[in-house]
Amino acid sequence: MTSRFERLWPGATARGYTAVALIGVVCGVGAPAQAGPQSDDESADRSDRASAAGLESADHWTFGAGVAARPEFEGSDEYAASPVPIVDVQYGRFFAKTSDGIGAYVVDTPDFTVGASVNWMEGYDGDDVARGIDDVDGELGARLFASTRFQGVEATLGATQAVTDTDRGLLIDAELAYPWAASKRFIIKPSISLSWANGTYMDGYFGISSSESATSGLRRYEPSNGFKDVSLRISARYRITDSITGIGAVGVTHLLGEAADSPMVEQETSPTAFLGLSYTF
């Protein structure tokens, strides 16, 4: 079957992106995590506050694996469980992370981070969607992101554009999260995120061409740019030992606007879940 990627940009939010977004929320094994509210006299200096917040102050190598339960494609009413790797490596300014790919930090402080990376935008199989809808292939994407932390709240803004097929669209995502240390070993992180996609992205993933319409029986559909989805998630990680961490998350994603209106969408609201273990060297 001819891939739709030969014509259009499907974007980062194929089936694999759902997992990546989920891991990005839960796999902060080496990421900042703000402890509960503290007064100034409880935190004498910046390093003490960073330690209480769970910030990694040195290079680290974390690997693991888990299982993610998610829709077979965005908008599917059928679900699948699949293995997902956990990677969180930092060496100086360079990093490799499941959530952000492989890249480097331009700015990296306890309160503000700016970085650039190359990550993998996974697609979906034509067998998972309506018969006659073309496959969506995986692609490499260039990502820029910035995050800041204030009073325990983390705000992140990112943008991802394909680099192996430059006419395939743009995805912008924003997230607010509040990591809270229930104890020295147990971190809980509720979050809310919103994504916006340009017209090429939306058409590549949710659009239906004339030939696909004729084959599938679904009406022709060409969405324009707009907000794509909103997600609510809560994740948790428990440090079992100094090296081993258990990670879990549950969430729900709701498609918005013209993404939700696509004839290929079977279900606008979809739950997700993840469970895994990581080891830090």
KENUSE-324228 format. One record per residue: residue in one letter; x, y, z of N, C-alpha, C, O in turn. Coordinates in steps of 0.2 Angstrom, whole numbers, plus 5000, padded with zeros to 4 digits. Example, Ala and Ser with C-alpha at 12.3 -4.5 7.8 and 13.67 -1.06 7.14 Angstrom:
BEGIN
A506649725039506249785039506649845039507149835042 S506449895035506849955036506450005039506750065040 
***
This chain:
BEGIN
M500449945000500050005000500450065000500950075004 T500350114996500750174996500650215002500150225004 S501250235005501250275011500950345010501150375005 R500550375014500350445014500950485015500950545013 F501450465018502050505020502450525013502850565013 E502250485008502550505002502250574999502550604994 R501750595002501350645000501350705005501350765003 L501250685011501050735016501450715023501650665024 W501450765027501750765034501150745039500750775040 P501250685042500750655046500850685053500350685057 G501450705055501550735062501850685067501850625065 A501950715072502250665078501750635082501950585085 T501150645081500650615085500350555082499750545083 A500650515080500450445078500450405084500550425089 R500350335083500250295089500850295093500850295099 G501450305090502050305094502150365098502350365103 Y501850425095501950485099501550485105501750515110 T500950445105500550445111501050415117501050435123 A501350365115501850335120502350375122502550385128 V502650415117503250465119502950515123503350535128 A502350545122502150595126501950565133502150605138 L501750505134501650475140502250465144502350485150 I502750445141503450425144503750495146504050505151 G503650545142503850615143503650635150503950675154 V502950615152502750635158502950595164503150625169 V503050525163503150485168503950475169504150455175 C504350475164505050455165505450515167506050515164 G505350545171505750605174506250575179506250605185 V506550515178506950485183507550525184507750525190 G507750555179508350605181508050675180508550725179 A507450685179507150755178507050795184506950755190 P506950855184506750895190506050875193505650855189 A506050865199505450855203505450895209505850885214 Q504950935210504850985215504550955221504050925221 A504950965227504650935233504050975236503851025232 G503750955241503150995244503451065246504051075246 P502951115248503151185249503651185255503551145260 Q504151225254504651235260504751315261504651355256 S504851325267505051395269505751415267506151365266 D505951475267506651495266507151465271507751445269 D506951465277507451435282507551365282507951335285 E507051325278507151255277507551235271507851185271 S507751285267508151275261508651335261508551385259 A509251315264509751375265510051395259510151455258 D510051355253510451385247510151345241509751305242 R510351365235510051335229510251265229509751225226 S510751245231510951165230510451125235510251075233 D510351155241509851115245509151115242508851065242 R508951165239508251165236508251115230507751085229 A508851115226508851075220508850995223508550955220 S509150985228509250915231508550895233508250845232 A508150945237507550925240507050915234506550875235 A507150955228506650945223506850885218506450875214 G507350845220507550785216507850805210507850765205 L508250865209508550875203509250835203509550825208 E509350815197510050775196510550835195510550875191 S511050825199511650875199512250845196512750885195 A512150785193512750755190512550715184511950705183 D513050695180512850655174512550595177512750565182 H512050565172511750505174511550465168511550485163 W511550395169511350345164510750305167510850265171 T510150315164509550275166509250235160509150265155 F509150175161508850135156508350095159508350075165 G507850075155507350025158506850015152506950025146 A506249985154505749965150505049965153505049955159 G504549965149503849965152503349945147503549925141 V502749945149502249925144501749985144501450005149 A501550005138501050065137500450035134500449995129 A499850055137499150035134498950095131498850145134 R498750095125498550155121498150145115498150085113 P497750185112497450175106497850155100498450175100 E497650115095498050095090498250145085498750145082 F497850205085497950265082497550315086497050305089 E497750385085497350435088496650435085496550445079 G496150425090495450425088495250355087494650345085 S495650305088495450235088495050215094495150245099 D494550165093494150145098494450075100494150035104 E494950055097495349995099496050005102496350055100 Y496249965107496849975111497349915110497149865109 A497949935111498449885111498949905116499049955118 A499249845119499849855124500449835120500549795117 S500949885121501649875118502149895122502149935127 P502749865121503349875125503649945123503649965118 V503849985128504150045127504850055131504850035137 P505350075128506050085131506050145135505650195134 I506350145141506450205145507250225144507650185146 V507350285142508050305141508050375144507650425143 D508550385149508650455152509450455153509650435159 V509850485148510550495149510750565149510450595144 Q511150585153511450655152512150655154512450625159 Y512550685149513250685150513450765148513550775142 G513650805153513750875152513050905149512550895152 R513150935144512550965140512150925136511650935133 F512450865134512150815130511650765133511850745139 F511150745130510650705133510350655127510350675121 A510050605130509650555126509050535131509150505136 K508450555129507950545133507350515128507250535123 T506950475131506350445128505850505126505650505120 S505850555130505350615128505550665123505250685119 D506250675123506550735119507050705114507250755110 G507150645114507650625108508350635111508550625116 I508750645106509450645107509650725105509550745099 G509950755110510150825108510550855114510950825117 A510550925115510950955119510551015122510151045119 Y510751035129510451095132510851155130511451155131 V510551205128510851265127510951305134511451335135 V510351305137510351325144510051275149509651235147 D510451265154510251205159510351235166510951225169 T509851255169509851275176509351245180508851225177 P509351245187508751225191508051255189507551225190 D508151315187507451355185507251365178506751385177 F507751355174507651365167508051325162508651315163 T507751295157508051245152507851265145507251265144 V508351265141508251265134508651215130509251205132 G508351185125508651125122508451115115507951145113 A508851075111508651055104508850985103509350965106 S508450955099508550875099508250855092507950885089 V508450795091508150755085507850695088508150655092 N507150685087506850625090506450595084506450615078 W506150535086505850495081505050505082504750495087 M504750515076504050525075503750455072503750445066 E503450415077503250355074502550365071502150405073 G502450315066501750315063501350265065501350235070 Y500750255061500350195062500250155056500450175050 D500050095057500050045052499350045048498850055052 G499350035042498650045038498149995040497549995039 D498449935043497949885046497549905052497049875054 D497849965055497549985061496950035060496550045064 V496950065054496450115052495950075047495950025046 A495450115045494950095040495250065034495750095032 R495050015031495349985025495250045020494750075018 G495850055016495950105011496250165013496450205009 I496350175020496750225022497550205022497650155025 D497950245019498650235019499050235025498850265030 D499550195025500050195031500250265033500250305028 V500550275039500850335041501550315043501650275049 D502050325040502750305041503050345047502850405048 G503550315050503950355055504450395052504750385047 E504650455055505050495053505550525058505350525064 L506050555056506450595061506250665061506050695056 G506250695068505950765068506450805072506850785077 A506550865071506950915074506450955080505950975078 R506750955086506350975091506651035095507251025096 L506351085096506551145101506151145107505551145106 F506451155113505951155119506251205124506851215124 A505851225128506051265134505551255140504951245139 S505851255146505451245151505751285157506351305158 T505251305161505451345167505051315173504551285173 R505351335179505051305185504951365190505451405191 F504351375193504251425198503751405203503151385201 Q503851415209503451395215503251325214502651305216 G503651275212503451205211503151185204503051125203 V502851235200502551225194503051225188503451265188 E503051175184503451165178503051185172502451155171 A503251235168502951245162503451235156504051255156 T503151195151503551175145503251195139502651185138 L503651225134503451235127503851205122504451215123 G503651165117504051135112503751135106503151145105 A504151125101503951125094504351075090504951065091 T504051035086504350975082504150985075503550985073 Q504650975071504550975063504950925060505550905062 A504650885055505050835052505650855048505650915046 V506150815048506750835045506950795039507250805034 T506650735039506750685033506150695028506250665023 D505750735029505250755024504950825026504450835030 T505250875024505150945026504550975025504351025028 D504150945021503450975019502850945023502350945021 R503050905029502650865032502350895039502050855043 G502450965040502050995045502451005052503050985053 L502051035056502351065063501851055068501251055067 L502151025074501751015080502051065086502651055087 I501551095089501851135095501451115101500851105101 D501751105106501451075112501651115118502251145119 A501251125123501351155129501051115135500551085134 E501451115141501251075146501351115153501851155154 L500851105158500951125165500951065169500451025168 A501451065174501451005178501651025185501951085186 Y501450995190501651005197501950945200501550905204 P502550925199502850875203502850885211503050935213 W502650835214502650835222502950775225502750725223 A503350795229503750735233503350715239503350755244 A502950665239502550635244503050615250502850615256 S503650585248504150565252504850575248504850595242 K505350555251506050555248506050505242506450515238 R505650455242505650405237505050405232505150375227 F504550445234503950435230503750505227503650555231 I503750515221503550575217502950565213502850515210 I502450615214501850615210501850675206502050735208 K501550665200501650725195500950725191500850695186 P500450775193499950785189500150835183500550875184 S499850835177499950875172499350885167498950845167 I499450945164498950955158499350985152499751025153 S499150955146499550975140499050995135498450965134 L499251035130498851055124499351055118499851075119 S499051035113499451035107499051075101498451065100 W499451105097499251135091499651115085500251105085 A499351105079499651075073499451115067498851145066 N499951125062499751165056499351125051499251065052 G499151155046498651115041498951055038498651005037 T499651065036499951005033499950945038499850885036 Y500150955044500150905049499450875050499350815050 M498950915051498250895052498050855046497650795047 D498150875040497950845034498250775033497950725031 G498950775035499350715034499050655039499050595037 Y498850675045498650625050497950615050497650555050 F497550665049496750655050496450665043495850655043 G496750685038496450695032496350635028496650585029 I495850635023495650585019495650605012495250655010 S496150585007496150605001495550574996495150534999 S495550594990494950574986495050494985494550464985 S495650474983495750404982495650364988495350304988 E495850384994495650355001494950345002494650305004 S494550405000493850405001493550354997493050314999 A493750344990493450304986493550224988493150184987 T494150214991494350144993493950135000493750075001 S493950175005493750165012493050175012492750145017 G492750215008492050235009491950295014491350315015 L492450325017492350375021492450445017492750445011 R492050495019492050555015492750585014493150585019 R492850625009493450665008493550715014493050745015 Y494150725016494150775022494850805022495350765021 E494850865022495550905022495550955028495251015027 P495750935034495750985039496251045039496751035035 S496151095042496651155042496951155049496851105053 N497351205050497751205056497251225062496751245061 G497551205068497151215074497351175080497851135080 F497051185086497151145092496951075090496451065088 K497451035092497350955090497050915096496650875095 D497350925102497150885108497350925114497750965115 V496950895120497150915126497150855130496750805129 S497650845135497750785139497850805146498150855148 L497550765150497650765158497950695160497750645158 R498550705164498850645166499050645173499250705176 I499150595176499450595183499950535183499850475181 S500550545185501150495185501450495192501350535196 A501750435193502050425199502750385198502750345194 R503250395202503850355202504050345209504050395213 Y504250285210504450265217505150235217505250185213 R505650265220506350245220506350185225506350185231 I506350125222506350055226507050055229507050035235 T507550065226508250065229508550125226508250165222 D509250135228509550195225509650185217509750245214 S509550135214509650125207509050105203508950125198 I508550075207507950045203507350095205507250105211 T506950115200506350155201505750125197505850105191 G505250115201504650095197504250155195504150215198 I503950155189503650215186502950195183502850135181 G502450235184501750215182501350285180501550335183 A500850275176500450335174499850315171499750265168 V499350355172498650355169498550425166498750475169 G498150425161497950485158497350475153497150425151 V497150535150496650535146496750595141496950645143 T496650585134496750635129496150645125495750595123 H495950705124495350725120495550765114495850815114 L495350735108495450765102494950835101494450835104 L495250885098494950945098494750965090495150945086 G494351005089494251045083494150995077493850945077 E494551015072494550975065494850905066494750865062 A495350895071495550835072495050785074494950725072 A494550805079494050765081493550755076493150705076 D493450805071492950795066493150755060492650735056 S493750725060493950685055493450615055493350585060 P493250595049492850535048493250475050492950425052 M493950475050494250415053494250415060494450355063 V494050465064494050465071493450425074492950435072 E493650375078493050325080492850345087492350335090 Q493350375091493250395098493650455099494250455099 E493350515102493750575103494150575109494650605110 T493950535114494250535121494550465122494150415121 S495150465124495550395124495950395131496350445132 P495850345135496350335140496950305138497050275133 T497450315142498150285141498450265148498150285153 A498850215148499150195154499850165153500050145147 F500350175158501050145157501250125164501050145169 L501650065164501950045169502650015167502749975163 G503150035171503850015170504350015175504150035181 L504949995174505549995179506150025175506250015170 S506550065179507150095176507750075181507650065187 Y508350075178508950065182509450125181509550135175 T509650155186510150215185510850185187510950165193 F511350195183511950185184512350235188512950235190 
***
